[in-house]
Amino acid sequence: MESSKFVKSPVLPQGHKWQFAKKKGIYESEVTALVRAMLQDESIKEDQRIAWERWRNDPTSLK
């Protein structure tokens, strides 16, 4: 796959602190809560969707 087909990953400012809260009433780890909060950022959400599609459609993983 050509590298020109990939979008550039988002660049976050150094020292950026993510604001997240764990769900109430159920068990949720801090990591899961952080990832859920990060995916609310559209640039990260799109980057991860493309990465997932690229991984899922990689023919070398089928060998």
Residue pairs with C-beta under 8 A, 6 or more apart in sequence:
1 54
6 50
6 54
7 46
7 47
7 50
9 47
10 41
10 43
10 44
10 47
18 34
18 37
18 38
19 37
20 30
20 33
20 34
20 36
20 37
21 33
22 28
22 29
22 30
22 33
23 33
38 44
39 45
39 48
55 61
